[in-house]
Amino acid sequence: MKRVLHGLVALLALPAVVWAQSVKIEALRPQFDFGASAEPSTFTSAWFVTVAVPVLGNLNLVGQLPFAFGKLEGGTVPVTDETLGNPAVGLRFQHERLNIDVSLRLPLAKTGLAGFVGSIADFDRQEAFIPNIVPLNAMIRTKIDVSKFNIQPYGGVSFNIKTESEANSFDIFKEAYRKLRVNDGELHVLYGAEGWLEIQKLQVGATFSGRGWVSSGGNFSESTVHQIAFRAKLVFDHFIPGALFKLPFDDLILDNVFGVNAEIKF
């Protein structure tokens, strides 16, 4: 059933790829503590496939398909899991120094190890793997150029509507933050900035990112998490490969995240 579902999604996405302006594939491998006797396998990871299709002028239709694999090794009982995440569809206004994204996700993710892996792999897109919610997102990103250096501040919100009151859809929020109040609708604020240094085709940089759980009722230190990421990418005309390494500032279950990505521009 899982393979059939994945095949159908891929088939439906094929026309978008044909007409795409860009296709980006990202793989994120989180390292986390899951008890003294169990460790995530090498290929435990979250994946994002993002396609942008031109609509009108600077406006693009953007679709994103997330999926994740999870496997624990070394424990008394091996655990293996996989899941399709919550696919996203939205619009992106893209200018030379300004990007505005609005999107929603369809509630297809399931509870399990793979969903947990996906939800901690990228706090900016945590909603991609939270089950039983419909996330509504908006993000603004700007760019400031200073010679061979540029800074890209960004900020946005994510409002998550719970679709099943009896399900523990927001348990991951409790684990990733603290034991705070959970409501049927949760509001999160996302913020941060990227800095990049251009050395011919090579760009190296760092990102500071934060996430605040506004509706939790907790104070600032209780309801926020922060990370720093070190990044590198090679920028060619139609192909941009890259890599990153993320470290959390807070005392969380997550130790670090290593990621690779590649973007193709048509």
Phi, psi and omega in degrees: 000319181296316181295322178297315179299314180296322178295320178295318179298316179297320179295319179292329182279344185303315178300325179295321179295321181299319183263010189291149169275326178205152174229129180234133177241129181233139175234126182237128181244102179278143171254126185216162178268122180230040182102160187292333189255359184233137179229144176293143179289169181300322185265010172294118191197162173244141183234143176229127173245117185241129181238130176246127182240126180298139178245302182201118179059239180272008183262129179238146168270127185240129175238145181222131179246112177259146172208159187215152176236140177222134177213128177257131180241153176092351179275176179291328179234115178299140180236125177229137184207156174212153179205147165279135180276198178270105181298148180246146172221137183191189180239145178229123171267118187240118177238173182302322183234016181209127173237134175233124180242135169229138185201166169223158179243146178270136187281082181246348182292153178240159178286139179157182182299317182297318177297321176298315178302313181297322185287337178262349183291327181212104181295332178294333181236037182301326182296345180295342184231012176273124182284155171062037174223156171245102182275135172247125188233149173216137183215139175239131180230133178242169180222131179239118182264133174225095184056237180271009181243140174223149179241136182233087175289150177212157177201151181189182180225154174225121177249121187248116181265123180284131184261341180226108186293334182277347182270150180271061187295330187259014180301327180295327176297320178297318182290319184285336179247246176225182181281082184249176183293138178244131181243174178285342174226127184242134179250126178238146176247131179247139182204158179165189179201143174250144174234131184231138173247125183265123176236084188057238181284339182272134172235130177237149183190186180218154180230132169254127182227146179223155179219125179245131179268088190295320187275005185284336183087359180273168176282180188300312183293328180284326191253015178231150172228150182222150179220158170234141181231139174254132190228156173210145177207154174252124186254104173257177184299316185234006183215128183228095173274152181204171178212157180210160175220122185247143177229132177281146174278334188265161180278085184243177176292338182278132177267309180193171178222129173249137183218153172229154181206163177209134178239133176248126178250132184259000000 
